[in-house]
Amino acid sequence: MTRAQLDAFTSLVGSLLFKAHKACETPPIHFPLKMANILQAVVLFLIMLVSAKALRPSSSSSFIGLKKGRYWNAIKDSNDASLPPDFELRTYSQTLDHFNYGPESYITFQQRYAINFKYWGGASTSSPIFLYTGDESSLDGDLFVGFLVDNALRFKALLIFVEHRYYGESNPFGSKEAAHKNSTTLQYFSSAQALADYAELLRYLKQNLSAENSPVIAMGGSYGGMLAAWFRLKYPHMVIGALASSAPILYFDDITPQNGYCSVATNDFKETSESCYQTIKSSWIEIDNIAAKQNGLATLSQMFNTCSLLNKTDELKEALEGLYFGCAQYDNPNWNPVSRICDAIDGEPNGTTVLKRIISGMNAILGNSTCHNFSETEDDMRAGWDWQDDMRSGWDWQVCTEMVMPIGCSGENIMFEASPFDLKNYSLWCNKRFNVNPRPHWITTEYGGINIKKVLERFGSNILFSNGLRDPYSSGGVLQNISNSIVALTTAKGSHCLDISEANVADPDWLISQRNAEVQIMENWIEEYNAK
């Protein structure tokens, strides 16, 4: 990592605490392990401060950006970084509206994609195409999904990464500002339009490369994993199979219990240390007790070393919740952030107060920073930060329209404060934000999900759902085989999208085995395709 990159990251730490989502995979930056640990710790915290707000319907509802983040793009941009080796960045004149025939439907916009020919065996050999279904972020971050590159040589595959419309630089109407102007310009922003984008672009590329007979496998992680699975279901003539990593396609319409996410996050801590779990569970009332005293918020601000005076306890609680969610979701075996928190909490001597233990756990991840910026509210954030210039605005639109994931926390065994999903408050916020009302049943209407085994075993095929069971989103994933060709691979110690991250020499055997199983399944798909 260069000095300029580190300076850029340091600047982000101070100014973007509530402005980032986490990339599903850890980008393969190569720098000293100690610095890597520090940066990873800060990134985790950045991510999940936003996610904490997701689980509080009263603040803005379920805006847990499934993944992705601005932090990596900001670092790259600050250093004028180029594309990863062997990738070419191109644009395609994409159709604005694939489903209507009015004059505006035929308007086009420039959609970015990246292509890598290095490993491709060529169209004459029927070598496969790996299509990464772009998700809720800029294309730049997706290019570091290591699984595709790691296995391209073995498959002699052509690699294509497509940027999702309305994210990054793939904006209709000429600019991000124009595209995000209002609900009228945003009306073409949906998962169905995105899938149609991928289909149109794929058809164009196969024709121009004379690769009509090359089998295509769609791949994605988190929301992108949902898109990969849905692409296989909606366009089975375009792709022969799909790898959907950490894709919570069942977290809609109450198919999954609302507190599934919080339950898994809680269990991650409880299984690590019962005393750690109990300490965190009891900390919320301790925060309230101190806040209720004279100058209580000032006392809490001093205890937690906040950069400015806390305005309300929710600011502190959301920050801590975000830290715990992030560490659970990205509890990678090579770093083990949950254990780091719990070791610090449990490592305090007997007689240490609950909140002092909590502070130790927090500092185990964040380090002893000059101060922590917990007091910025969402309204303040948006007032001082152009939401039209950030990926978060796009995800807000998606969850306010179709991606209604009813995530809430409830139950006496949950270590978080109760915050059940409230569709009424959710809808009020969306109406205020975009002047639209969410459609909570549309995803299951469009793509299915209810009685998924009974339905898909009759007509679906060649979808691989992979999940790490320490990932809270696994609660909304497909965890059991649906048929012989729609299969689920799970790992007890896996985290969010870990399987499609870049291979590492320190990877445990179980992770290597999971990836090998995925490769074998994809090889079988290609063999069956070429045999017909």
C-alpha positions in Angstrom: 0.0 0.0 0.0 1.4 3.4 -1.0 1.6 6.4 1.3 -1.1 8.1 -0.8 -3.4 5.1 -0.4 -2.8 5.0 3.3 -3.4 8.8 3.6 -6.7 8.4 1.7 -7.8 5.6 3.9 -7.0 7.6 7.0 -9.0 10.4 5.7 -11.9 8.1 5.1 -11.8 6.8 8.6 -12.3 10.3 9.9 -15.1 11.4 7.5 -16.9 8.3 6.2 -17.8 6.4 9.3 -21.5 6.2 8.3 -20.8 6.2 4.6 -19.6 2.8 3.6 -20.6 -0.8 2.9 -18.2 -3.6 2.8 -17.0 -5.4 -0.3 -18.1 -9.0 -0.1 -14.5 -10.2 -0.5 -11.4 -8.7 0.9 -9.5 -7.0 -2.0 -6.1 -8.6 -2.6 -4.0 -5.7 -1.4 -0.5 -6.8 -0.4 1.0 -5.0 2.5 2.4 -6.0 5.9 0.2 -8.2 8.0 0.0 -5.7 10.9 -1.2 -2.9 8.6 -3.6 -5.3 6.9 -5.1 -6.1 10.3 -5.5 -2.5 11.2 -7.1 -1.6 7.9 -9.4 -4.6 8.0 -10.5 -3.7 11.5 -11.4 -0.2 10.5 -13.2 -1.4 7.3 -15.3 -3.7 9.4 -16.3 -0.9 11.6 -17.1 1.4 8.7 -19.3 -1.1 7.1 -21.5 -2.1 9.9 -22.2 1.3 11.4 -24.4 1.5 8.4 -25.8 -1.9 8.9 -26.8 -1.1 12.5 -29.2 1.4 11.1 -30.6 -1.3 8.9 -31.8 -3.2 11.9 -33.5 -0.2 13.5 -36.8 0.4 11.5 -37.3 3.7 13.3 -34.1 5.2 11.9 -34.4 4.1 8.3 -35.4 0.4 8.3 -33.6 -2.5 6.7 -30.8 -0.7 4.9 -28.2 -3.4 5.6 -26.4 -2.9 2.3 -25.7 -6.5 1.6 -22.2 -5.7 0.9 -19.9 -3.4 -1.0 -18.2 -0.3 -0.3 -17.0 3.0 -1.4 -13.8 2.8 0.7 -11.9 0.7 -1.8 -12.9 2.8 -4.8 -11.9 5.9 -2.9 -8.5 4.4 -2.2 -8.0 3.4 -5.9 -9.2 6.8 -7.2 -6.9 8.7 -4.9 -3.9 6.9 -6.3 -5.0 6.9 -9.9 -4.9 3.1 -9.8 -5.4 1.2 -13.0 -7.4 -1.9 -13.7 -6.1 -5.2 -12.4 -3.7 -6.9 -14.8 -5.2 -8.3 -18.0 -8.6 -6.6 -17.7 -10.0 -4.2 -20.4 -12.6 -1.6 -19.4 -15.3 -1.1 -22.0 -18.7 0.4 -22.3 -21.9 -0.9 -24.0 -24.8 1.2 -25.2 -27.5 -0.3 -23.0 -31.2 0.0 -23.5 -32.9 2.1 -20.8 -36.2 0.1 -20.6 -36.3 -3.5 -21.7 -40.0 -4.0 -21.0 -41.8 -1.2 -22.6 -42.0 0.4 -26.1 -42.5 4.1 -25.5 -40.1 6.6 -27.0 -38.1 6.9 -23.8 -37.6 3.1 -23.6 -35.2 3.2 -26.5 -32.9 5.7 -24.9 -29.5 4.2 -24.2 -26.8 4.7 -21.6 -23.2 3.7 -21.3 -22.9 0.6 -19.2 -19.4 -0.3 -18.0 -18.0 -3.8 -18.1 -14.5 -5.3 -17.8 -13.3 -8.3 -19.9 -10.2 -10.5 -19.5 -9.1 -12.6 -22.5 -5.9 -13.9 -20.9 -7.0 -17.4 -20.0 -9.7 -17.9 -22.7 -9.3 -20.9 -24.9 -11.3 -19.2 -27.6 -14.7 -19.7 -29.2 -13.6 -22.6 -31.3 -12.8 -24.7 -28.3 -16.1 -24.0 -26.5 -14.2 -22.7 -23.5 -16.6 -21.2 -21.0 -17.4 -17.7 -20.1 -17.6 -16.6 -16.5 -20.1 -13.8 -16.1 -20.0 -11.8 -12.8 -23.4 -10.3 -12.1 -22.6 -6.8 -10.9 -24.2 -5.8 -7.6 -24.8 -2.7 -5.4 -21.4 -1.1 -6.0 -19.0 0.3 -8.6 -17.5 -2.2 -11.0 -14.0 -1.5 -9.6 -14.5 -3.4 -6.4 -16.0 -6.4 -8.2 -12.8 -6.9 -10.2 -11.1 -8.3 -7.1 -13.4 -11.3 -6.8 -10.6 -13.8 -6.7 -12.5 -17.0 -7.3 -13.1 -16.2 -11.0 -9.5 -15.2 -11.6 -8.1 -18.0 -9.5 -9.9 -20.6 -11.6 -9.8 -19.0 -15.1 -6.7 -20.9 -16.2 -8.1 -24.2 -15.2 -11.3 -23.6 -17.2 -9.6 -21.6 -20.0 -12.4 -19.1 -19.2 -13.2 -15.7 -20.6 -14.0 -13.3 -17.7 -16.7 -10.7 -17.9 -17.6 -8.4 -15.0 -20.6 -6.1 -15.6 -21.5 -3.0 -13.6 -25.1 -2.8 -12.3 -27.1 0.0 -13.7 -27.3 3.1 -11.5 -24.1 2.2 -9.7 -20.5 3.3 -10.4 -20.4 5.1 -13.8 -23.3 3.1 -15.4 -25.8 5.9 -15.0 -28.8 6.6 -17.4 -29.5 10.2 -18.5 -25.8 11.0 -18.7 -24.8 11.5 -15.0 -25.3 10.2 -11.5 -27.0 13.4 -10.6 -29.5 13.2 -13.4 -30.1 9.5 -12.9 -30.8 9.9 -9.2 -32.8 13.1 -9.6 -36.2 11.8 -8.5 -38.4 8.8 -8.6 -39.2 9.4 -12.3 -35.6 9.1 -13.3 -35.1 6.2 -10.9 -38.1 4.1 -12.2 -35.8 2.1 -14.5 -33.7 1.0 -11.5 -34.7 -2.6 -10.6 -33.3 -6.1 -10.5 -35.3 -7.2 -13.5 -33.9 -4.4 -15.6 -30.4 -5.3 -14.4 -30.9 -9.0 -15.4 -32.1 -7.9 -18.8 -29.0 -5.7 -19.1 -26.8 -8.7 -18.5 -28.7 -10.8 -21.0 -28.5 -8.1 -23.7 -24.8 -7.5 -23.2 -24.1 -11.2 -23.1 -25.9 -11.8 -26.3 -24.0 -8.9 -28.0 -20.6 -10.2 -26.8 -21.2 -13.8 -27.8 -22.2 -12.7 -31.3 -19.2 -10.4 -31.7 -16.8 -13.0 -30.4 -18.4 -15.8 -32.4 -18.9 -17.5 -29.1 -22.5 -18.5 -29.5 -21.6 -22.1 -28.4 -19.5 -21.2 -25.4 -21.2 -22.1 -22.2 -21.7 -19.3 -19.7 -21.8 -19.6 -15.9 -23.1 -16.7 -13.9 -21.5 -15.9 -10.6 -22.1 -13.4 -7.8 -22.0 -12.8 -4.1 -24.6 -11.5 -1.7 -27.1 -9.4 -3.8 -25.0 -10.3 -6.8 -25.5 -13.9 -5.8 -29.2 -13.4 -5.8 -28.9 -11.9 -9.3 -26.8 -14.9 -10.5 -29.4 -17.4 -9.2 -32.3 -15.3 -10.6 -30.5 -15.0 -14.0 -30.3 -18.7 -14.3 -34.0 -19.0 -13.5 -35.1 -16.2 -15.8 -32.7 -16.7 -18.6 -31.8 -20.5 -18.7 -31.0 -20.2 -22.4 -28.3 -17.7 -21.7 -26.4 -19.4 -18.8 -25.9 -23.1 -18.1 -25.5 -22.6 -14.4 -25.0 -20.1 -11.6 -22.9 -19.9 -8.5 -24.7 -17.9 -5.8 -22.5 -17.1 -2.8 -24.1 -15.9 0.4 -27.3 -15.1 -1.4 -30.2 -14.6 1.0 -32.9 -15.2 -1.6 -35.3 -16.4 1.1 -35.2 -13.3 3.3 -38.4 -12.0 1.8 -42.1 -12.3 2.6 -41.5 -13.8 6.1 -40.1 -17.0 4.5 -37.2 -16.5 6.9 -37.9 -15.5 10.5 -37.3 -11.8 10.9 -34.7 -12.2 13.6 -32.7 -14.8 11.6 -29.9 -12.3 11.0 -29.7 -11.3 14.7 -29.9 -14.9 15.9 -26.9 -16.0 13.9 -24.9 -13.0 14.9 -25.8 -13.7 18.5 -24.8 -17.3 18.2 -21.5 -16.4 16.7 -20.6 -14.6 19.9 -22.3 -17.0 22.3 -20.5 -20.0 20.8 -17.2 -18.1 21.1 -17.8 -17.1 24.7 -20.9 -17.4 26.9 -19.5 -14.6 29.2 -18.8 -12.3 26.3 -22.4 -12.8 25.0 -23.8 -12.1 28.5 -21.7 -9.0 28.8 -22.8 -7.6 25.5 -26.4 -8.5 26.2 -26.4 -6.6 29.5 -24.6 -3.6 28.2 -27.6 -1.9 26.6 -29.3 -1.3 30.0 -26.0 -0.1 31.4 -25.8 2.5 28.7 -29.3 3.6 29.5 -28.6 3.8 33.2 -25.7 6.1 32.8 -27.5 8.2 30.2 -30.4 8.7 32.7 -28.0 10.4 35.2 -27.2 14.1 35.2 -24.7 14.8 32.4 -25.1 11.1 31.4 -24.5 11.6 27.7 -21.4 13.6 28.5 -20.1 10.8 30.7 -20.7 8.2 28.0 -19.0 10.4 25.4 -16.0 10.6 27.7 -16.0 6.9 28.4 -16.2 5.9 24.7 -13.9 8.6 23.6 -16.3 10.1 21.1 -15.1 13.0 18.8 -18.1 15.0 19.8 -20.8 14.9 22.5 -23.4 12.2 22.0 -26.8 13.6 21.2 -28.7 10.4 22.2 -27.9 6.8 23.3 -28.9 5.4 19.9 -25.8 6.9 18.3 -23.6 4.8 20.6 -25.8 1.7 20.5 -26.0 1.7 16.7 -22.2 2.1 16.5 -21.7 -0.9 18.8 -24.3 -3.0 17.1 -22.7 -2.2 13.8 -19.4 -3.4 15.1 -20.8 -6.7 16.3 -22.8 -7.3 13.1 -19.7 -6.6 11.0 -17.5 -8.9 13.0 -20.1 -11.7 12.8 -20.8 -11.3 9.1 -17.1 -11.1 8.2 -15.7 -13.5 10.8 -13.0 -14.8 8.5 -10.9 -17.6 9.9 -7.6 -15.8 9.1 -8.6 -12.9 11.3 -11.3 -14.0 13.7 -12.7 -10.6 14.7 -15.4 -12.1 17.0 -12.8 -13.9 19.0 -10.8 -10.7 19.2 -13.7 -8.8 20.7 -14.5 -11.6 23.1 -10.9 -12.2 24.2 -10.7 -8.5 25.1 -14.0 -8.4 26.9 -13.2 -11.6 28.9 -9.6 -10.6 29.5 -10.4 -7.8 31.8 -9.7 -8.5 35.5 -12.5 -9.5 37.9 -14.5 -6.5 39.1 -14.3 -4.6 35.8 -17.6 -3.0 34.9 -19.7 -4.1 32.0 -19.1 -1.0 29.9 -15.3 -1.0 30.5 -15.3 -4.5 29.2 -17.3 -3.3 26.2 -14.8 -0.6 25.5 -12.0 -3.1 25.6 -13.8 -5.2 23.0 -14.3 -2.1 20.9 -10.7 -1.1 21.1 -9.6 -4.6 20.2 -11.0 -3.9 16.7 -10.6 -0.2 16.3 -7.4 0.3 18.3 -6.9 3.3 20.5 -8.0 6.0 18.1 -7.7 9.7 18.9 -11.5 9.7 19.1 -14.5 7.8 17.6 -17.1 9.6 15.5 -20.4 8.1 16.8 -22.6 11.2 16.9 -23.3 11.8 13.2 -27.0 11.0 12.6 -28.3 9.8 9.3 -30.1 13.1 8.6 -26.9 15.0 9.5 -24.9 12.7 7.3 -27.2 13.2 4.3 -27.3 17.0 4.8 -23.5 17.2 4.7 -22.8 14.5 2.1 -24.2 14.3 -1.4 -26.2 11.0 -1.3 -26.4 11.2 -5.1 -22.7 10.6 -5.2 -22.6 7.4 -3.2 -23.6 3.8 -3.7 -25.8 3.9 -0.6 -28.4 6.0 -2.4 -28.8 3.3 -4.9 -29.3 0.6 -2.3 -31.8 2.8 -0.5 -33.9 3.0 -3.6 -33.8 -0.7 -4.1 -34.9 -1.5 -0.6 -37.6 1.1 -0.8 -39.1 -0.5 -3.9 -38.6 -4.2 -4.2 -35.7 -5.5 -2.0 -37.8 -5.5 1.2 -36.0 -7.8 3.5 -37.9 -7.8 6.9 -34.9 -8.0 9.2 -35.5 -7.3 12.9 -34.2 -8.2 16.3 -36.4 -9.8 18.9 -36.4 -12.6 21.5 -35.0 -12.9 25.0 -31.9 -14.8 23.8 -30.8 -12.2 21.3 -27.9 -10.2 22.6 -29.1 -7.0 20.8 -31.9 -4.6 21.9 -35.3 -5.4 20.5 -35.9 -3.7 17.2 -38.6 -5.6 15.3 -39.2 -4.9 11.6 -42.0 -2.4 11.2 -43.4 -2.2 7.7 -45.4 0.9 8.5 -42.4 2.9 9.7 -40.4 1.4 6.9 -42.9 2.6 4.3 -43.2 6.1 5.9 -39.4 6.5 5.6 -39.4 5.4 2.0 -42.2 7.7 1.1 -40.4 10.6 2.7 -37.1 9.6 1.1 -38.3 8.9 -2.5 -42.0 9.5 -2.6 -42.5 5.7 -3.2 -44.1 2.9 -1.3 -42.3 -0.4 -1.0 -43.7 -3.6 -2.5 -42.9 -6.2 0.1 -44.3 -9.2 -1.9 -42.8 -8.4 -5.3 -39.5 -10.3 -5.1 -41.3 -13.6 -4.4 -43.9 -12.8 -7.1 -41.2 -12.1 -9.7 -38.6 -14.8 -8.8 -40.3 -17.2 -6.4 -39.1 -18.4 -3.0 -42.2 -19.6 -1.3 -42.2 -23.4 -1.3 -38.9 -23.1 -3.2 -38.0 -26.8 -3.0 -41.4 -28.0 -4.4 -41.3 -25.4 -7.1 -37.6 -25.5 -8.3 -37.2 -29.3 -8.2 -39.8 -29.4 -10.9 -38.2 -27.0 -13.4 -34.9 -25.5 -12.1 -31.4 -26.8 -12.5 -27.7 -26.0 -12.2 -27.7 -23.5 -9.3 -25.1 -23.8 -6.6 -25.9 -22.0 -3.4 -22.9 -21.6 -1.1 -23.1 -20.3 2.5 -20.9 -19.9 5.5 -23.0 -20.5 8.6 -21.3 -17.9 10.7 -22.7 -15.3 8.2 -25.9 -13.9 9.6 -27.3 -13.7 6.1 -27.0 -17.5 5.8 -30.3 -17.5 7.7 -32.0 -16.4 4.5 -30.0 -18.6 2.2 -30.7 -22.0 0.6 -29.0 -24.4 3.0 -30.3 -27.8 1.8 -30.2 -29.4 -1.6 -33.4 -28.8 -3.7 -32.6 -31.4 -6.3 -29.6 -33.3 -7.8 -28.6 -30.1 -9.7 -29.7 -27.3 -7.4 -27.4 -27.9 -4.5 -26.3 -26.2 -1.3 -22.8 -26.2 0.0 -22.3 -24.9 3.6 -19.4 -24.6 5.9 -19.8 -24.3 9.6 -17.0 -21.8 10.0 -17.5 -19.8 6.8 -18.4 -16.1 6.6 -20.0 -13.8 4.1 -18.8 -14.6 0.5 -15.6 -16.1 1.8 -15.6 -18.9 -0.8 -15.4 -16.4 -3.7 -12.6 -14.3 -2.2 -9.1 -14.7 -3.4 -7.3 -17.9 -2.3 -4.8 -17.4 0.4 -2.0 -19.7 1.6 -3.4 -19.5 5.1 -6.9 -20.7 4.1 -8.1 -23.7 6.2 -8.6 -27.1 4.6 -12.4 -26.8 4.9 -12.4 -23.7 2.8 -10.2 -25.2 0.2 -12.5 -28.2 0.1 -15.5 -26.0 -0.4 -13.9 -24.2 -3.3 -12.8 -27.5 -4.9 -16.4 -28.8 -4.6 -17.7 -25.7 -6.4 -15.1 -26.2 -9.1 -16.1 -29.8 -9.6 -19.8 -29.0 -9.9 -19.1 -26.3 -12.5 -16.9 -28.7 -14.4 -19.8 -31.2 -14.5 -22.1 -28.5 -15.8 -19.7 -27.8 -18.7 -19.1 -31.4 -19.4 -22.8 -32.1 -19.6 -23.3 -29.1 -21.9 -20.5 -30.1 -24.3 -21.8 -33.7 -24.4 -25.1 -32.7 -25.8 
